[in-house]
Amino acid sequence: MKIFALLATLATGIVLLYGTKDFAPWGDPTSPANSHLSQVYIERAVEETHVPNLVTAILGDYRGYDTMLETVVIYCAGMAVVSVLRRSRS
């Protein structure tokens, strides 16, 4: 059973690493995230959210539901890892 878990983990890792080849180069100032959205957040976040910290304004106000659901996904993944890797008492 553990060999199946190892193979599934390796296959998933390979697929995820393969998918990263389509990412923009690291630190590319012309990538879509840097050229469109970042400037809007930097220019308008404090006045729209009335939160003085830019990171808190983005994570708590603009992306509140996304951040909450990411936390739920990480918790579920942690529970799955614990249940797969725990030792049985037999």
Backbone hydrogen bonds, N-H to C=O, Kabsch-Sander energy under -0.5 kcal/mol:
donor,donor_aa,acceptor,acceptor_aa,energy
5,A,1,M,-1.7
6,L,2,K,-2.3
7,L,3,I,-2.5
8,A,4,F,-2.5
9,T,5,A,-2.2
10,L,6,L,-2.6
11,A,7,L,-2.6
12,T,8,A,-2.2
13,G,9,T,-2.5
14,I,10,L,-2.4
15,V,11,A,-2.2
16,L,12,T,-2.5
17,L,13,G,-2.5
18,Y,14,I,-2.3
19,G,15,V,-1.7
20,T,16,L,-0.8
20,T,17,L,-0.6
21,K,18,Y,-1.2
22,D,19,G,-1.1
23,F,20,T,-1.4
28,D,25,P,-1.9
31,S,28,D,-1.4
34,N,31,S,-0.5
35,S,31,S,-2.4
36,H,32,P,-1.7
37,L,32,P,-0.9
38,S,33,A,-1.7
40,V,36,H,-0.9
41,Y,37,L,-2.1
42,I,38,S,-2.6
43,E,39,Q,-2.4
44,R,40,V,-2.3
45,A,41,Y,-2.0
48,E,44,R,-2.3
49,T,45,A,-2.3
50,H,46,V,-1.8
54,L,52,P,-0.6
57,A,53,N,-2.2
58,I,54,L,-2.1
59,L,55,V,-2.7
60,G,56,T,-2.6
61,D,57,A,-1.5
62,Y,57,A,-1.6
63,R,58,I,-2.4
64,G,61,D,-0.6
67,T,63,R,-2.6
68,M,64,G,-2.2
69,L,65,Y,-2.6
70,E,66,D,-2.2
71,T,67,T,-1.8
72,V,68,M,-1.7
73,V,69,L,-2.3
74,I,70,E,-2.4
75,Y,71,T,-2.1
76,C,72,V,-2.5
77,A,73,V,-2.6
78,G,74,I,-2.3
79,M,75,Y,-2.3
80,A,76,C,-2.2
81,V,77,A,-2.4
82,V,78,G,-2.4
83,S,79,M,-2.3
84,V,80,A,-2.0
85,L,81,V,-2.5
86,R,82,V,-1.2
